Structure formats: C-alpha cells, structure tokens
Amino acid sequence: DQQVKQNSPSLSVQEGRISILNCDYTNSMFDYFLWYKKYPAEGPTFLISISSIKDKNEDGRFTVFLNKSAKHLSLHIVPSQPGDSAVYFCAASGYSGAGSYQLTFGKGTKLSVIP
Amino acid sequence: DSGVTQTPKHLITATGQRVTLRCSPRSGDLSVYWYQQSLDQGLQFLIQYYNGEERAKGNILERFSAQQFPDLHSELNLSSLELGDSALYFCASSARDQTGLPQYFGPGTRLTVL
C-alpha cells in the first residue's frame, strides 16, 4: 500500500518554463512534507519542506504548495534550468512513536529540462 | 556534500555471503537512518538509531541488522544474501531536534549480489 504516490514517472520541460511536480498521500497523520532531488550516483539532497500547518513555502526558485483537504502537494520550479534535471522524490513524515519521525517516500519523478 | 559519509561505495558479493555497510553521520547529528532503494522503487525505510539505541524499525528483514556505536557511526549488516538484496543502501542523519527533519543523506552503497 503506497502511502505517498508520485504518479508521473517522468516530466520534460523547456528551459525557462515552469516545472510542476505532483505528489499525493493517503495518510492523514503525516504532518511534514519534504522534497528531495537526486542526481545519478549521488544520495538524495534536501530541497524544501512544508509543515502541515502551512499551505505554501518558498525558497528561491522552488515553491511547495500543500492542499491538505485533497492530500496533495506540488513542487514548482521557476524558471527551470538544465541543472534541475534530476529525479525528485516527495517524502512525508509523521510521528511513529518512541520519538521517531519516519520518512515515507514516493517512487520519484524524473525531470528533464531541455535547453 | 551533505556531510554524511558511507563506505564502501560499491560492493559485489555472492549469494549466501555477509556484508557490512558503514555510515558516519554529520557532525553533531545523533540520529542515523538506513534506507534501501531497489530498482524503480522509492526509498524504503529500514531502521533508525538515536544516540546508540534503536528507535524505530521499518521494512527490515530478519537477515539484516544494524547498530550505532559510541562515536555515533553506524553499521548495517546484511547476511545470507539473496539476489533480491541487490540495491542501493542509503544512510541519513538528522539533528537532535524534535522532528528529526530534514534528514541528510549520504552518497549510498551500491550492493550487487551475484
């Protein structure tokens, strides 16, 4: 049972345009959401996060939107650059007892930014 | 560079063997997490240690075990290896704050079981 879903395995966008990556979740107990970027042969790199008490968080070219009622979040990258080409993972966190906050990951979306 | 180090980078072994993966967390981080990423899969949480003690378990097989040492480095032991254990294994660490977020990941160890 996938609690975090990224339904688009891949996305191609022209350089300079907006990239929108989507993520859906099913567990209403998740209270923190994160996006990670992963290049080949490297570990995931933390990009941006959002708490469930907010609906938007912005950091430079990256903005994450959270729609709690729809259990949906999205990552907007504006403007997209060729260096943004990578696999993007959505992750969700919720308290799992004994002081532990586990991350549940989606399967990722491969973004290709075309020059 | 996240500050999390993992060794070795690559590991090739045979079925039935045992291997040990090593992780050093970022300076000052008390929590260490282990994840497995199989082909076309997202990262699957295996286990968490906090300051030397097991804190949470995820989808970790009984053939796998881990520990965190007093200097806070961690080792993941995989035994009786099967072909299906071939995967990328990531270690992550986080600070001591309440949420333990974000987690910072190491470069991973690619395990190939032949």
Boltz contact constraints between the chains, C-beta under 6 A:
constraints:
  - contact:
      token1: [A, 32]
      token2: [B, 101]
      max_distance: 6.0
  - contact:
      token1: [A, 34]
      token2: [B, 102]
      max_distance: 6.0
  - contact:
      token1: [A, 42]
      token2: [B, 107]
      max_distance: 6.0
  - contact:
      token1: [A, 43]
      token2: [B, 90]
      max_distance: 6.0
  - contact:
      token1: [A, 43]
      token2: [B, 105]
      max_distance: 6.0
  - contact:
      token1: [A, 43]
      token2: [B, 106]
      max_distance: 6.0
  - contact:
      token1: [A, 43]
      token2: [B, 107]
      max_distance: 6.0
  - contact:
      token1: [A, 43]
      token2: [B, 108]
      max_distance: 6.0
  - contact:
      token1: [A, 44]
      token2: [B, 105]
      max_distance: 6.0
  - contact:
      token1: [A, 46]
      token2: [B, 102]
      max_distance: 6.0
  - contact:
      token1: [A, 49]
      token2: [B, 102]
      max_distance: 6.0
  - contact:
      token1: [A, 93]
      token2: [B, 101]
      max_distance: 6.0
  - contact:
      token1: [A, 96]
      token2: [B, 56]
      max_distance: 6.0
  - contact:
      token1: [A, 98]
      token2: [B, 55]
      max_distance: 6.0
  - contact:
      token1: [A, 100]
      token2: [B, 48]
      max_distance: 6.0
  - contact:
      token1: [A, 100]
      token2: [B, 55]
      max_distance: 6.0
  - contact:
      token1: [A, 100]
      token2: [B, 56]
      max_distance: 6.0
  - contact:
      token1: [A, 101]
      token2: [B, 99]
      max_distance: 6.0
  - contact:
      token1: [A, 101]
      token2: [B, 100]
      max_distance: 6.0
  - contact:
      token1: [A, 102]
      token2: [B, 45]
      max_distance: 6.0
  - contact:
      token1: [A, 102]
      token2: [B, 56]
      max_distance: 6.0
  - contact:
      token1: [A, 105]
      token2: [B, 42]
      max_distance: 6.0
  - contact:
      token1: [A, 105]
      token2: [B, 43]
      max_distance: 6.0
  - contact:
      token1: [A, 106]
      token2: [B, 42]
      max_distance: 6.0
  - contact:
      token1: [A, 107]
      token2: [B, 42]
      max_distance: 6.0
